């Protein structure tokens, strides 16, 4: 299967569309077991490799669409992982390469191999894509928050991720703004 291609470097798109609205790029559809990562050189979403082998999740599939906020970078010099800020978008499965407007409602703060690897939690602004309503992560069903955290702590035992905290909308907005390029 050929990966979708895109016409521009998605990592360079602006993060903020307007007040309270961020842009998200989906790399991995909800329900997938293949770890894909956007490659700006080829403008595609190939399966990530680890030790020369395709990286496949041997735990539960991705519980939500997973991607990044373009125009952000978690600077290694400031304790980040050097990548764009990650985001879970809670809605039905979207194909790799989907670019959509999202409302950030929370953040799951993680430490991974000594580096911050935070995950924003967001909902699509398009009401037709929403499967739930919440303006803050605290308004999500507790089971949904538990699933996301448990998945992040268990999907890749080699990473040894540690939970720092789950925080609400305001902290998530501050983090997203902090890491803008």
Phi, psi and omega in degrees: 000131181277138178288149176294147177248158183230155187280347183216171177284104184297331181295340183264356177298150177295143181288316186261129178271313176198175180311120177082358182238121179251159174264137175234142175247123180275124176262321188231118179293149173306140179089355181278156174244357179265127179278108179252152179218135180298132178246105182297333180294321181255354182054043181222179184236068181289159174292131180295147179248144172227123184054038177077000181249146176303136182274114182238134180286126180254020175246203175294150177298166178307127183280351180206168174295139185233136180194214184216162174264111181296160179074014176236158176205124176276090187305124179300325179296341179251016176095359179279179181269359178087357181256171172297157179293126182282155180214138166263126175251116185274104176185181177300163183302133177241143181293153174305138180096353177294132175246125181216160176274134182229158172252119180282128182242352180181180180213140173251111182271126183232154169245125183228114182054040177082001181242149174290134179219062185292151179236116173288154173240129186219161174240147177296145174287332179292113183299334181289343179266346185287139174250351178205164179241136175191142174257352179211148182303332179293342179272350175290153173303140181306323180299322180295315178297318180298318180298313181299313181294313181299320180297312181299326181278349186234347187290335181222089184300336179292333181282328179059046181296144178237136178282130172266306182190160169246122185233163187277190186304311185299316179295322179295317179296319179297316180296314181299320179289322181300320187268007177296142179278000000 
